[in-house]
């Protein structure tokens, strides 16, 4: 299962604790990439946050990985499940 996770920080709530969490987020992402749980990660230009694509076995695994993220208690999340677009059937489903 793949998920696009958009996470954002509210600049008005940035404290030294939040800055520390943000500084640790990159190494957390590197560990997930090494384990094959994170396909890619991006900074969203013009915002305080990122866009990460997770590859996990279940919703529960994704929840656990998000909860372990250094920024978890400081960020808001939008989680979007992804589906392959290799053919019309993978998007619309089989007819019959």
C-alpha positions, 0 to 999 in steps of 0.5 A: 500500500502506498500513501502520500502524506503531506505534513505541515507545521504552523509557523506561529507555533515554532519553538526550540522544541519544534526546531529540534524535531524538524532537525531530527526528521531528516534522519528519521526519513533516511532510516525509513528509506533504508528499510524500504518503508519510504519511497521518496520525500520532498519539501513543499516549496513555500510551506513549512512541511513536506510530502512523503510517499510511504510504502507499507503493509497496512494502515496500522503500520503507517499510523505507527510510522507517523506516530514515531516521527519527530514532528508528529506532535507538532504537525498536521497531516493529510494522508492520501492513499495512492493507486497505480494508474497503469490501466483504466481498470486499476483506476476504475476497477474491473467491470463485469 
